[in-house]
Each structure stands twice: as C-alpha cells, then as structure tokens.
Amino acid sequence: MIFSIDRDVLLSQLLTVQKGLPSKTPLPILYAIKFEVNEDHLILTSSNTDVAIQVLIDVSSISIQKTGKVAIPGRYLIEIMRKITSKRVEFALIEDHLIVIKADRSEFKLRLMDVEDYPEVDFLDLDDPIVLDSQVFKNIIKETNFATAQSEKRPILTGVNFKYKDNYLYCVATDSYRLSQKNVKLRTHSKEFDIVIPNKSLDELSKILDGSTDDVELYINPNKVLFKMKNTLFQTRLLEGNYPDTMRIIPTEFPVAIPFNKEELLQAVERVSLLSPRDRETNYNIIKLNLREDHIVEMSSTNSEVGDALEEIIPSSDVIGPVIKIAFSSRYLVDALKSFSSNEILIQFAGEVKPFVIKGNLDQELLHLILPVRID
C-alpha cells in the first residue's frame, strides 16, 4: 500500500473520523482508524459501541500507487498530522505491520494493528431516507439537546426523541425538570417512526455539521440511525425504551403572559444568579421572578451566606394577567434563552407552582418549558 495525500484534506477528515474513536474499550483494535486504499479513493472508518463514522476521500487530493488496507493507531496518527507542516504526506506499508509516514524532512514509523481484527461495520441499507437541510438539523440539536438528562438514572431521558408523523418531525428533550420541543415540517414523505438518539451522539454530529451546507439524509431502523452527508456516514445506536408522553405536561391555559427583550432578560438573569443559592438536589442556581401590580418585573436572589441581588426589568410590551411570584433554576432559563434566534420572547405562566412556557417571536415551532421550585 503506497499513496500520498494533501495534508490539510487528510487532517480535516481524520478530525471527523476521530469522533468515532472510543475513550475506553475492551476491544483495543477500535483505537485504530481503518484505512482502505482503493484505486481511485480512500475510505477511513472508526467505530465504538455507540457511533460508527466513515468518510470517503476522492482522487482529486490523493495519488495512489498501490492499494491495500491497514489499521493505524488513531490518536498517534492525528497528533502527527497536527504537528507536521508540509503540504503533502506520503504513506507506505512495509513488512505488513509498519507504516512509514514521510512529510518533507520528517519521517515516522507507526506499528500497525491487525486490520483483520477490525470488526465489520454494518452501515444501514440505504432506502427511503428523510432529507433535511444540514443547518436545520444543526439548529434542532442546538435547540433541544441541552435539555436532555445528564444522569443515567433514567437512560431514555439522556437522548432526544424524534417522532415523525404527517410530514412533521417532532423533536423533544427533557430531564424531567425542563423540556424543549421543536417541530419541523419536512419536504419528503416517509414511514412514521418514534426513536430516541443519545445526546452525546448528537453533540458529535453537530460538530461534523459545522460549516456544512449540504443536505443530510436520515436512514432509520429499530436500533440505529444513519446520517448520510456528502462524503460522510455517521451511524449511531438508538436508546431502548418508550419515551414519556410529554404533551400532557404542557399547560394549555396561561393567565399570565410577560413579553421581554431576550438580551435584556438574559443579562439580568445572569447578573441576579451570581448570588443565588444552589439547590442541593440539582445544584442549579435558584432565582425568583415577581410580577408587581405596576407590571414591573423583579428578578431576585437571596443567599444567607453571601448576600442578595435584585433587578427590575421593564417588559417589552403589554403584560397580560395578575401579579405572580415564581422561583426556578436560572441556569434552565439561561439555556433556553440562548437557544432562541428571536429578539423578543414571551414567557407564559399557568400558575405559581405549574410549569411555565417560553416562546420566541421568530421561533414559531420552538417551545421551552421549565418547572418551578416551591418557595416559602
């Protein structure tokens, strides 16, 4: 196996494939990246128990003298490619267990792993995809994934629920204290499905989608989903179990509605939360919102050990409803506000001990819900 390749092209593809390398595994072969050198293209593959990634590099940036396949230790190869500065890099296989990497005046010899031990990665059969704009899918991840559970107490909540029905994709995430819901109308017709994708897989996929302007094709079966981009395949396992019916916890009537300028509210919440006490169970900063009779909103925090903070906020337009006092996690509100594209947001309250809902004027299909905490 002998080939040379543009260093920048290889490094960018290695950084994509790197997202499929395990941090820990009982199968040491998975620490390797599988290289398959064909007559007119190169295929790189990585895999762990959750994710498998494959990229194709075509002939325009690669010169192939001899074909073959090898398993190169991923971490060391990526570090070498980061450090070298030459425009082109040459790879040559010697004695079946050593790869020589030449770059200008540098030469590296890496011991290979046995490529025959590399497990066959079974990417899904490709038919009946759902097609989404890559930026739309990146936005879905940004607007929902942060609300998934970080604890494994209820594993199903560590993923985002994607449900497809009547040409709409319904995306929901909750950690049982807050909820994010995004609905997207699709341009393609497909069979109905109801799946849960792990939050870590979505984080890695989001990084791969950075800067992409191509469409993403989704192929789904009962235990995995494949995302196909221009020259990249990203496959992840799905979480097992039934996702809770979240529609029933979203209130339908809101006696109080307060409009805010998003940036003003965000900055005020971040300032007030500096002194807020941390809830023992969740460790999240608790603050209070008080709508006065004069329709001025007070945000406050009280901390017996540190001190108090209070800030007045003038709503951006007319307030609907009577006075209300409610306490909640400032971090939850900050996370929700940062996910909106809108400049103006509306917070709707169902009551002092009921969940409240946040919507944005430009984000018609996006909704965030936060559960309050009881105050004395």
N, C-alpha and C positions, 0 to 999 in steps of 0.2 A: 504494500500500500504506500503510494507516494503522491502527495498533492501539495500545492501551495495556494494560499488564500489571502485576501485582503484582511489585514489585522483588525481594522475597525468593524468590518462586517462580521467577522467571527466573534469578536468580543461582545457585540450587541446581541447576537443570537445566543451566546453562552450565558449572558445575564438573564435572558428569558428562560432558558432551559434550567438554570440554577434554581429557579423557584420550585422545581420538582425534586430537588435533591433532599434526602432525609437529614434531619439533625441527629437522629438516633435510629438505628435499625438493627435487628438481629441478622439481616442479610447484608454483609459487607459489600457485595457486588453492586448494591444500589448506591453506594457512594461514588460510583463511576458514571460517566456520561458515555453512552454508546454512540460511536461514530460508524455510520455506514457510507462508504465512499463508492458511489456508482459512476458510470461512465460520464454522465452529464449533470450530476447533482450530489449533494451531501446531505444526509439526514442525521440529526442529533436527537437523542432520546434520553429523558430522565424519568424516574418513577419512584414514588414512595407509597405507603399504604393508602394515602388519601388522593394524591394527584399524580397524573402522568402527563408529560409535555413532550411534544415532538415538533421540531422545526425543520424546514427544508431550505437549503441554500442552493440557488441555481448556478448555472455555469458562468454567468457574467462576472462573478467575483472570484472564481475558483479555476485553477488549472490542474487537471487530473492526469497523472502519468500512469498510475497503477491503482486498481480498485482493491477493496477489501473492507473488513470490519474489525473494530477494536473497542475495548472498554478502557477509557482513560480516567484516572482519578480526578474527579471534577474540581475539588477545591484547589488542588495544586495547579491544574491547568488554567483555571480562571485567574489565579494570582499571577502566574507567569504572563498571561495575556494583558493583564492590567499594567504590569511594570514595563514591558518592552515598548519601544517607540518606533520600531521600523514599520514601513508601510505594508510589507508582505512577510508572511511567515510560511516556512516550509516544514511539512511533516513527512517523516519516512520511518517505516516499520523495519526493525532489524531483529532477527532471531525470534520472531513471534511473541516475545514478551517485553520488548523495549521499543519505545517510540522516541525518535530523535526530533527535536524541535529547533530549527535554525531561524534566527532573526538578526539580520546584519552580522555583527560580530559576536552575538550571543549564541550559545548552544546549550540545550537542556536535554537530558535523557530521563524519561519517566518510565518506571516499571508499570507494565500494564496488568490489568486484572483479566481473568479468563472470560472472554466475550461469550463463550458457550454457556457460562453460568448465568448470563444475564437473562432474566425471565422475559418471555414473550409478552409484550404489552398488547392487550386486546382492545384496540380502539373500536368504538361502536360502528356497526354497519350504517352507512350513510343513506338515509332516505327520509322524506317528509320533514324537512327542517322548519324551525321557526326562524325568521330572519329579522334581525334588529340592527338599527344603526349603532355603531360602537359607542358613540358619545351618549346615546340614550341609555345603553346598558351601564355605562360607567356612572351616569347620574343615578340610576336605580340603586347601584351599590352604595354610592355616597349618601343617598337619602334614607337608606334603610339599615345597612349593615351595622352601624354603630349601636343600634338599639337591641341587638342580639345579646343573649346571656353570655357572660364570660365564664361562669361556673358550670361545671359538668353535672350539677345536681339533677337538672332535667335536660339531658343531652339534646332533645328535639329543639329546645329554645336557643341552642348555640348556632342555629342556621336561619336563613331567610326562606320563608315559604313562598314558592312561586306556583300560582294556580292559574290555569288557562281555561277560559270559558267564553263562548260567544264573541270571539275575536278580541277579547280583553285579557291582558296579563295582569293579575292581581299579585302584588308583592308585599308581604307583611313580615315584620320583625318585632319581637317583644321579648323582654327579660322578666315579664310579669309585673314590673313597676312602671313601664312605659311601653309605647307602641309606635311604630312608624308604618305607614301604609301608602303605597304608590300604585296607581292604576295606569296602565299604558294600553292604548288602542293599537293593535297590530295590523300590519298590511298583508299578512299571509294567513291562510286558513290552515289549521292543524287539529289533530285529535286533542280532546281535553286531557289535561294532566294536573297532578297535585303533588309537588315534590318539595323537599327541603334541602338546600345547598349549604354546606358548612361555611361559617363566617370566615375562617382562615383561607379557604379556597377562593372565596370571593375577593378577599384582600389581595391575594396574589394575582388573580385575574385582572383586577382593577389596575395594577401596576403594568401589566402587559398591554392593557388597552390605552395607556398613556400615549398621547400623540397619534393614535390610530384614527384614520378617517374611513376605514373600510367597514363593510357590514360584518356582523357576527351571525353565524348560523348555529342554532342550538339543536342537538340531536339527543333525544331522551329515551331511556329505558327504565325499568323499575328500580335499578340500584345504582345507576350512574348517568351522568350527563356529559356530553362532549360539546365544547365550544370550538368552532372552526373559523379561523381568521385567514387572511391571505396565504401565508406560508406557515401557519402555526396551528397545531392541535393542542387543546387544553382540556383534559378529561379529569373529572373529579367524582369521587363516590358521593352518594346521597345519604342523608341521615334517615335511619329507620324509625318508624312510628307515625302516629297520627298527630298532626299539628292542631293545637286547640282552636276552637271556633272563636275567633277574636271579634267578630262583628257584634256579638251580644254585649261586649263590654263598652262599646262606643255609645255614649248618650245620644239621644235623638232630640232632646229639648234643652235649650240653653237660655235661662232667664237673664244671664249677664253676658255681654259681649263688649270687649275693650280693644279698639284698634291702636296699634303702636307703629312708630318708625322702627324698623328692625334694628338698625345700628345703634340708635339711642337706647333702646331697651337692652340690647346685648351688652353695651358698655356699662350701663347702670347695674345690671345683674352681676357682671364680673367684679365691679367695684364693691358692691354690698357683700358679695360672698367671701371677700378677703377675710372678714372677721367672723364668718358664720361657723357655728358649732358643727362638728361632724356626727352624723347619725351612726350609732355603734354598729348596727347591723350591716348597713351598706357602705359606711364610711364616706357618704356623699354630703356635701355642704347644704344645710337646710336654711332657707330664707323664707320670709313672709311677704305676701302681697296684700295690701289693704286698699280697697277702693273706697274713698271718702264720699260724703254726700255732695261735695263740690266737684266731684268727678276727677279729682287729682288722685293719682295712684302713688301710694307709698311702698317702697321696697325697703325691707329692713332685715337686720340680723342681730341677734343678741347672744353674746358669749360671756358667761360669768367669769371665765378665766382671762379673757383677752380684752373685751370691750364691746361696744355697739356700733352699728353703722345704719344710717337711714338716708334714703334718697327719694326725692319727689320726681315723678315723671308725669308730664302732661300728655295725655293721649293724643294721637294724631288727627282724630276727628270725633264725631259724636259717640258717646258711650251709651249703651243700652242696659237698663236694669238697675236694681237697688245696690246698696253697699254690700261688700263681701270681704271676708278675711280668709286667706288660704295659705298654707305652708307647703313647701315642696323642695325637691332637690334642685339647687341652682345648676348643677352640672347637667342634669337632664334637659333643663330649659336651654342652656348654652349650646349643647349638642344639637338640639332640634333647630334652634335659630340659625346656626351655621350651615345647616343643610339646605336652607331656602335660597332661591335666586331672587325672591321678591324683596322690594324695599319696604313695602308695607305688609304688616301681618295682623291677624285678628285672633285674639285669644277668647274662646267661648267657654263659659263656666256653667256647669249643670248644678253646682251646689258646693258648699264648703268642704264636704267630705267625699265628693264624687270626682271622677276623672275630668280633667279639662282638656280641650282640644285646641290645637294651633293650626292655622291655615295661612297661606300667603296669597296676595292678590295675583301674582304671576304664576303660581304653582297650583293650578286648579285641581290636579289629580293627586296632590300630596297632602297627607294629614299626619299630624303627630299628636299623640295622647300621652298625658302624664298623670300618674296617680298622686294625690296629695298625701301629706302626712298629717296625723292628728295634732292639733295644738291645744294647749290647756286654755 
